[in-house]
């Protein structure tokens, strides 16, 4: 007998497969959600045996082939370090004392590394990082008022504002005060120097 959890999980999983096919960056987020949370472990019936990660990962990889958001993998130190790490674990798996168990772990780790390379392909610019903002990233991390998020590259770095200051601005300052410096509110510490 299957519980309601299995049915709900099946509906969510079957809904995520076409979404992952049409928008592979959402498929990456869904795959990492499934890989880290293991929601099929919370079901008690047929949901435990579903090939959940294969379904989402396969749809994401298929969607990656047809998407316009795909960019070449950045040639950075991180990319080459991960590539060298993949070669290292492949070599050490070939020379393992217990090859059956080693190849099983190699299979699992290379799937994670493959999705890491897919993530590097799809999440390269600030708009993708801001898309992560609405899907679980720390709320105050990416609030930069539309300025450059990364290293300066000749530009001034963006100031990440404290969360309480942003909330105060949203509540008490009008919409024009956020863009007009003459009407901008004074931060809390500047108003109360003795308390700060």
Backbone as CSV, one residue per row, in Angstrom:
resi,resn,N_x,N_y,N_z,CA_x,CA_y,CA_z,C_x,C_y,C_z
1,UNK,0.844,-1.178,0.000,0.000,0.000,0.000,0.890,1.243,0.000
2,UNK,0.630,2.154,-0.897,1.427,3.367,-1.021,0.770,4.493,-0.256
3,UNK,1.591,5.318,0.321,1.083,6.446,1.070,0.928,7.677,0.199
4,UNK,0.393,8.694,0.797,0.195,9.950,0.091,1.533,10.608,-0.239
5,UNK,2.540,10.359,0.581,3.867,10.925,0.308,4.406,10.454,-1.040
6,UNK,4.207,9.178,-1.329,4.688,8.637,-2.603,3.998,9.314,-3.782
7,UNK,2.706,9.513,-3.668,1.942,10.129,-4.756,2.373,11.584,-4.949
8,UNK,2.506,12.312,-3.842,2.930,13.709,-3.930,4.335,13.800,-4.513
9,UNK,5.236,12.945,-4.054,6.599,12.961,-4.582,6.612,12.600,-6.062
10,UNK,5.797,11.630,-6.470,5.736,11.256,-7.880,5.248,12.419,-8.736
11,UNK,4.260,13.162,-8.256,3.743,14.309,-9.004,4.812,15.396,-9.133
12,UNK,5.526,15.667,-8.030,6.594,16.683,-8.061,7.704,16.235,-9.009
13,UNK,8.099,14.984,-8.915,9.182,14.470,-9.749,8.799,14.493,-11.226
14,UNK,7.602,14.032,-11.560,7.163,14.045,-12.952,6.972,15.474,-13.467
15,UNK,6.677,16.414,-12.570,6.585,17.818,-12.978,7.944,18.440,-13.215
16,UNK,8.965,17.974,-12.493,10.308,18.539,-12.648,11.012,18.046,-13.912
17,UNK,10.629,16.904,-14.435,11.317,16.369,-15.621,11.115,17.266,-16.842
18,UNK,9.879,17.664,-17.219,9.771,18.570,-18.377,10.341,19.961,-18.098
19,UNK,10.264,20.406,-16.839,10.857,21.703,-16.499,12.371,21.640,-16.699
20,UNK,12.987,20.525,-16.300,14.433,20.360,-16.477,14.805,20.275,-17.947
21,UNK,13.923,19.742,-18.746,14.180,19.640,-20.178,14.099,21.008,-20.853
22,UNK,13.130,21.837,-20.428,12.952,23.152,-21.044,13.900,24.202,-20.475
23,UNK,14.172,24.136,-19.198,15.069,25.086,-18.538,16.120,24.296,-17.749
24,UNK,17.245,23.965,-18.379,18.229,23.102,-17.729,18.814,23.673,-16.439
25,UNK,18.820,25.002,-16.284,19.355,25.564,-15.049,18.448,25.211,-13.872
26,UNK,17.148,25.094,-14.097,16.260,24.612,-13.039,16.473,23.119,-12.807
27,UNK,16.835,22.392,-13.858,17.165,20.982,-13.704,18.391,20.774,-12.837
28,UNK,19.381,21.669,-12.974,20.564,21.588,-12.112,20.170,21.795,-10.659
29,UNK,19.329,22.790,-10.404,18.878,23.031,-9.034,18.085,21.835,-8.504
30,UNK,17.219,21.259,-9.348,16.429,20.091,-8.924,17.333,18.894,-8.671
31,UNK,18.359,18.716,-9.508,19.259,17.576,-9.314,20.023,17.710,-7.997
32,UNK,20.512,18.911,-7.705,21.227,19.093,-6.433,20.277,18.950,-5.246
33,UNK,19.033,19.370,-5.388,18.044,19.170,-4.322,17.857,17.675,-4.068
34,UNK,17.735,16.911,-5.134,17.546,15.468,-4.979,18.817,14.812,-4.446
35,UNK,19.978,15.259,-4.907,21.231,14.646,-4.465,21.526,14.918,-2.995
36,UNK,21.231,16.115,-2.511,21.568,16.460,-1.130,20.461,16.111,-0.139
37,UNK,19.211,16.307,-0.513,18.122,16.064,0.428,17.634,14.621,0.396
38,UNK,17.755,13.947,-0.736,17.267,12.587,-0.946,15.796,12.492,-0.520
39,UNK,14.908,13.225,-1.206,13.501,13.237,-0.782,12.801,11.895,-0.978
40,UNK,13.312,11.046,-1.866,12.690,9.738,-2.029,12.886,8.868,-0.785
41,UNK,13.850,9.221,0.049,14.031,8.506,1.314,12.934,8.802,2.325
42,UNK,12.167,9.866,2.104,11.072,10.204,3.003,9.776,9.490,2.632
43,UNK,9.785,8.789,1.498,8.591,8.037,1.098,8.711,6.610,1.626
44,UNK,7.567,5.923,1.739,7.573,4.581,2.330,7.111,3.504,1.380
45,UNK,6.760,3.863,0.155,6.250,2.866,-0.788,7.111,2.794,-2.030
46,UNK,6.451,2.900,-3.181,7.142,2.762,-4.463,8.083,3.927,-4.750
47,UNK,7.942,5.046,-4.033,8.788,6.216,-4.284,10.245,5.985,-3.961
48,UNK,10.523,5.032,-3.083,11.918,4.747,-2.717,12.706,4.124,-3.858
49,UNK,12.024,3.440,-4.763,12.726,2.716,-5.826,12.741,3.460,-7.155
50,UNK,12.192,4.658,-7.199,12.180,5.413,-8.455,13.587,5.887,-8.815
51,UNK,13.952,5.873,-10.094,15.257,6.403,-10.512,15.203,7.934,-10.612
52,UNK,15.153,8.583,-9.467,14.869,10.011,-9.405,15.991,10.839,-10.021
53,UNK,17.223,10.624,-9.572,18.342,11.434,-10.065,18.600,11.176,-11.547
54,UNK,18.387,9.951,-12.002,18.588,9.644,-13.422,17.569,10.388,-14.278
55,UNK,16.325,10.450,-13.821,15.293,11.155,-14.585,15.569,12.637,-14.702
56,UNK,15.891,13.281,-13.569,16.169,14.723,-13.585,17.483,15.010,-14.305
57,UNK,18.518,14.220,-14.007,19.817,14.439,-14.643,19.776,14.214,-16.141
58,UNK,19.080,13.166,-16.580,18.959,12.911,-18.015,18.210,14.016,-18.733
59,UNK,17.122,14.495,-18.122,16.371,15.592,-18.739,17.207,16.869,-18.777
60,UNK,18.000,17.105,-17.734,18.856,18.293,-17.699,19.933,18.218,-18.775
61,UNK,20.565,17.058,-18.921,21.604,16.912,-19.950,21.019,17.014,-21.351
62,UNK,19.834,16.458,-21.554,19.180,16.583,-22.854,18.778,18.031,-23.130
63,UNK,18.285,18.722,-22.095,17.950,20.132,-22.251,19.167,20.997,-22.489
64,UNK,20.312,20.601,-21.930,21.560,21.351,-22.128,21.981,21.325,-23.598
65,UNK,21.687,20.246,-24.283,22.059,20.144,-25.698,21.292,21.170,-26.538
66,UNK,20.022,21.417,-26.188,19.168,22.269,-27.012,18.999,23.699,-26.498
67,UNK,19.576,24.033,-25.362,19.356,25.363,-24.797,20.234,26.416,-25.466
68,UNK,19.749,27.655,-25.415,20.545,28.781,-25.913,21.382,29.398,-24.801
69,UNK,21.124,29.027,-23.563,21.852,29.591,-22.429,23.209,28.936,-22.210
70,UNK,23.522,27.933,-22.991,24.775,27.209,-22.803,25.953,28.065,-23.261
71,UNK,26.963,28.096,-22.451,28.204,28.787,-22.779,29.334,27.776,-22.647
72,UNK,30.475,28.026,-23.250,31.590,27.093,-23.059,32.041,27.087,-21.599
73,UNK,32.555,25.966,-21.173,33.036,25.857,-19.789,34.178,26.849,-19.609
74,UNK,34.157,27.642,-18.544,35.224,28.628,-18.357,36.563,27.945,-18.090
75,UNK,37.571,28.426,-18.750,38.914,27.867,-18.582,39.582,28.541,-17.389
76,UNK,39.198,28.092,-16.206,39.732,28.671,-14.983,40.536,27.617,-14.238
77,UNK,41.181,28.046,-13.180,41.946,27.132,-12.343,41.032,26.083,-11.719
78,UNK,39.822,26.480,-11.360,38.868,25.539,-10.770,38.515,24.438,-11.756
79,UNK,38.279,24.803,-12.997,37.946,23.808,-14.016,39.087,22.811,-14.199
80,UNK,40.313,23.308,-14.328,41.438,22.410,-14.550,41.736,21.571,-13.315
81,UNK,41.513,22.119,-12.127,41.701,21.339,-10.899,40.673,20.205,-10.818
82,UNK,39.426,20.484,-11.169,38.405,19.427,-11.177,38.697,18.381,-12.247
83,UNK,39.201,18.816,-13.385,39.565,17.878,-14.443,40.720,16.976,-13.992
84,UNK,41.716,17.568,-13.351,42.839,16.778,-12.825,42.368,15.831,-11.721
85,UNK,41.439,16.298,-10.887,40.896,15.443,-9.837,40.143,14.256,-10.434
86,UNK,39.388,14.499,-11.507,38.664,13.414,-12.179,39.649,12.402,-12.753
87,UNK,40.726,12.865,-13.371,41.745,11.955,-13.897,42.421,11.187,-12.760
88,UNK,42.660,11.853,-11.635,43.301,11.207,-10.493,42.428,10.095,-9.911
89,UNK,41.137,10.374,-9.715,40.294,9.330,-9.126,40.061,8.184,-10.110
90,UNK,40.105,8.470,-11.405,39.988,7.392,-12.387,41.221,6.500,-12.336
91,UNK,42.395,7.106,-12.260,43.636,6.331,-12.190,43.701,5.516,-10.902
92,UNK,43.361,6.119,-9.778,43.429,5.377,-8.513,42.340,4.302,-8.426
93,UNK,41.225,4.485,-9.125,40.195,3.449,-9.148,40.660,2.252,-9.965
94,UNK,41.391,2.495,-11.033,41.921,1.381,-11.832,42.924,0.560,-11.036
95,UNK,43.625,1.177,-10.095,44.657,0.480,-9.318,44.171,0.077,-7.921
96,UNK,42.863,0.079,-7.695,42.314,-0.193,-6.365,42.457,-1.666,-5.981
97,UNK,42.486,-1.934,-4.667,42.569,-3.303,-4.156,41.239,-4.035,-4.341
98,UNK,40.126,-3.316,-4.185,38.792,-3.897,-4.343,38.101,-3.192,-5.513
99,UNK,38.321,-3.640,-6.747,37.829,-2.904,-7.919,36.309,-2.786,-8.000
100,UNK,35.573,-3.797,-7.557,34.111,-3.737,-7.660,33.549,-2.581,-6.822
101,UNK,34.004,-2.498,-5.599,33.529,-1.422,-4.733,34.066,-0.063,-5.201
102,UNK,35.297,-0.034,-5.687,35.901,1.225,-6.136,35.181,1.771,-7.365
103,UNK,34.825,0.895,-8.319,34.134,1.382,-9.512,32.722,1.852,-9.187
104,UNK,32.104,1.269,-8.176,30.791,1.752,-7.740,30.874,3.174,-7.201
105,UNK,31.882,3.445,-6.387,32.085,4.809,-5.872,32.508,5.760,-6.984
106,UNK,33.343,5.287,-7.906,33.761,6.120,-9.033,32.558,6.536,-9.863
107,UNK,31.627,5.619,-10.085,30.419,5.921,-10.850,29.621,7.036,-10.174
108,UNK,29.474,6.953,-8.865,28.710,7.962,-8.122,29.410,9.328,-8.161
109,UNK,30.727,9.335,-7.939,31.472,10.599,-7.890,31.531,11.255,-9.265
110,UNK,31.680,10.487,-10.325,31.752,11.093,-11.656,30.406,11.672,-12.089
111,UNK,29.305,11.111,-11.600,28.006,11.724,-11.888,27.911,13.099,-11.229
112,UNK,28.391,13.196,-10.004,28.391,14.484,-9.308,29.308,15.473,-10.026
113,UNK,30.478,15.014,-10.456,31.399,15.901,-11.174,30.831,16.311,-12.532
114,UNK,30.122,15.412,-13.211,29.482,15.772,-14.476,28.470,16.887,-14.270
115,UNK,27.646,16.773,-13.231,26.670,17.828,-12.960,27.365,19.113,-12.490
116,UNK,28.532,18.996,-11.884,29.301,20.189,-11.523,29.780,20.908,-12.778
117,UNK,30.239,20.151,-13.777,30.642,20.772,-15.042,29.442,21.382,-15.766
118,UNK,28.276,20.732,-15.686,27.057,21.304,-16.267,26.706,22.606,-15.558
119,UNK,26.860,22.630,-14.236,26.604,23.853,-13.468,27.559,24.965,-13.891
120,UNK,28.811,24.625,-14.116,29.783,25.626,-14.564,29.419,26.172,-15.935
121,UNK,28.770,25.365,-16.757,28.367,25.798,-18.088,27.167,26.737,-18.031
122,UNK,26.211,26.446,-17.159,24.957,27.204,-17.146,24.969,28.424,-16.231
123,UNK,25.750,28.409,-15.165,25.734,29.503,-14.183,27.031,30.280,-14.269
124,UNK,27.150,31.175,-15.276,28.388,31.919,-15.447,28.255,33.419,-15.240
125,UNK,27.073,33.972,-15.305,26.950,35.415,-15.209,26.117,35.803,-13.994
126,UNK,26.015,37.094,-13.788,25.319,37.603,-12.601,23.832,37.300,-12.637
127,UNK,23.229,37.232,-13.822,21.793,36.949,-13.872,21.506,35.530,-13.411
128,UNK,22.395,34.591,-13.707,22.203,33.233,-13.202,22.398,33.189,-11.695
129,UNK,23.346,33.968,-11.186,23.530,34.023,-9.737,22.317,34.654,-9.065
130,UNK,21.741,35.665,-9.694,20.537,36.266,-9.136,19.349,35.318,-9.232
131,UNK,19.349,34.429,-10.219,18.296,33.420,-10.297,18.413,32.461,-9.125
132,UNK,19.629,32.167,-8.711,19.820,31.346,-7.530,19.278,32.031,-6.288
133,UNK,19.284,33.355,-6.289,18.833,34.117,-5.125,17.403,33.749,-4.741
134,UNK,16.545,33.555,-5.711,15.168,33.216,-5.408,14.965,31.746,-5.124
135,UNK,16.010,30.933,-5.252,15.855,29.497,-5.091,16.711,28.954,-3.965
136,UNK,16.920,29.736,-2.915,17.550,29.168,-1.740,18.886,29.763,-1.346
137,UNK,19.468,30.675,-2.125,20.722,31.278,-1.707,20.465,32.197,-0.518
138,UNK,21.490,32.508,0.214,21.329,33.353,1.386,20.740,34.699,0.970
139,UNK,19.688,35.165,1.625,18.956,36.345,1.151,19.806,37.600,0.989
140,UNK,20.702,37.884,1.901,21.450,39.124,1.804,22.697,39.038,0.960
141,UNK,23.019,37.865,0.458,24.283,37.659,-0.221,24.375,38.381,-1.554
142,UNK,23.306,38.392,-2.309,23.379,38.898,-3.672,22.721,40.257,-3.854
143,UNK,22.448,40.978,-2.784,21.805,42.284,-2.908,22.863,43.334,-3.200
144,UNK,23.059,43.628,-4.459,24.109,44.566,-4.842,23.581,45.722,-5.659
145,UNK,22.278,45.894,-5.704,21.632,46.987,-6.427,22.023,47.009,-7.900
146,UNK,22.138,45.830,-8.511,22.363,45.740,-9.949,23.778,46.017,-10.392
147,UNK,24.723,46.142,-9.476,26.110,46.407,-9.872,26.839,45.093,-10.077
148,UNK,28.113,45.187,-10.454,28.924,44.024,-10.764,29.110,43.168,-9.518
149,UNK,28.947,41.828,-9.645,29.023,40.942,-8.495,30.420,40.402,-8.232
150,UNK,31.251,40.264,-9.240,32.512,39.568,-9.071,33.674,40.493,-8.752
151,UNK,34.846,40.101,-9.210,36.033,40.914,-8.996,35.887,42.235,-9.739
152,UNK,36.672,43.202,-9.335,36.426,44.557,-9.821,36.690,44.726,-11.313
153,UNK,37.757,44.184,-11.877,38.090,44.323,-13.300,38.024,45.788,-13.736
154,UNK,38.574,46.672,-12.949,38.569,48.081,-13.304,37.325,48.814,-12.841
155,UNK,36.329,48.124,-12.362,35.117,48.760,-11.865,35.132,48.778,-10.340
156,UNK,34.303,49.630,-9.804,34.189,49.690,-8.359,33.368,48.497,-7.876
157,UNK,33.788,47.872,-6.789,33.038,46.740,-6.244,31.702,47.210,-5.691
158,UNK,30.719,46.358,-5.802,29.402,46.681,-5.275,29.404,46.527,-3.755
159,UNK,28.657,47.379,-3.097,28.556,47.303,-1.646,27.350,46.430,-1.310
160,UNK,27.596,45.356,-0.599,26.508,44.497,-0.171,25.934,45.097,1.104
161,UNK,24.679,45.470,1.062,24.062,46.161,2.184,23.580,45.174,3.238
162,UNK,23.658,45.558,4.510,23.126,44.697,5.562,21.621,44.522,5.391
163,UNK,21.145,43.364,5.789,19.738,43.036,5.586,18.812,44.000,6.331
164,UNK,19.159,44.401,7.565,18.275,45.289,8.323,18.144,46.651,7.644
165,UNK,19.224,47.122,6.998,19.156,48.404,6.317,18.253,48.319,5.086
166,UNK,18.339,47.199,4.348,17.464,47.027,3.198,16.002,46.934,3.610
167,UNK,15.731,46.221,4.691,14.350,46.119,5.159,13.834,47.483,5.599
168,UNK,14.681,48.266,6.272,14.264,49.588,6.716,13.935,50.462,5.509
169,UNK,14.790,50.371,4.471,14.546,51.171,3.271,13.248,50.758,2.591
170,UNK,12.972,49.472,2.560,11.749,49.013,1.911,10.512,49.454,2.677
171,UNK,10.597,49.489,4.006,9.417,49.798,4.805,9.156,51.295,4.912
172,UNK,10.194,52.081,5.179,9.988,53.473,5.533,10.343,54.468,4.445
173,UNK,11.146,54.075,3.496,11.504,54.995,2.428,10.597,54.731,1.239
174,UNK,10.229,55.761,0.551,9.391,55.582,-0.632,10.198,54.992,-1.769
175,UNK,9.541,54.679,-2.849,10.236,54.104,-4.002,11.232,55.092,-4.586
176,UNK,10.918,56.392,-4.537,11.828,57.398,-5.076,13.053,57.599,-4.215
177,UNK,12.949,57.314,-2.931,14.078,57.527,-2.034,15.208,56.553,-2.305
178,UNK,14.918,55.412,-2.876,15.979,54.455,-3.155,16.841,54.896,-4.329
179,UNK,16.290,55.751,-5.196,17.032,56.163,-6.385,17.484,57.621,-6.321
180,UNK,16.924,58.413,-5.452,17.266,59.818,-5.346,18.146,60.027,-4.119
181,UNK,19.437,60.350,-4.298,20.324,60.485,-3.143,19.931,61.622,-2.204
182,UNK,19.275,62.642,-2.703,18.893,63.756,-1.839,17.816,63.337,-0.841
183,UNK,16.989,62.374,-1.197,15.916,61.932,-0.329,16.200,60.575,0.303
184,UNK,17.433,60.115,0.211,17.770,58.808,0.768,17.738,58.869,2.287
185,UNK,17.243,57.845,2.930,17.196,57.836,4.396,18.581,57.670,4.984
186,UNK,18.750,58.130,6.184,20.021,58.027,6.891,20.076,56.657,7.554
187,UNK,21.190,55.918,7.419,21.288,54.611,8.059,21.153,54.701,9.579
188,UNK,20.816,53.594,10.196,20.523,53.541,11.626,21.711,53.993,12.469
189,UNK,22.917,53.535,12.132,24.089,53.889,12.939,24.415,55.388,12.854
190,UNK,24.163,56.004,11.699,24.436,57.421,11.560,23.437,58.251,12.357
191,UNK,22.203,57.746,12.504,21.192,58.476,13.289,21.448,58.347,14.771
192,UNK,22.015,57.214,15.213,22.217,56.952,16.633,23.678,56.583,16.893
193,UNK,24.602,57.538,16.823,26.034,57.182,16.969,26.370,56.666,18.374
194,UNK,25.641,57.090,19.387,25.948,56.643,20.743,25.579,55.170,20.941
195,UNK,24.572,54.696,20.212,24.143,53.299,20.360,24.933,52.348,19.466
196,UNK,25.514,52.871,18.400,26.190,52.012,17.424,27.536,51.654,17.851
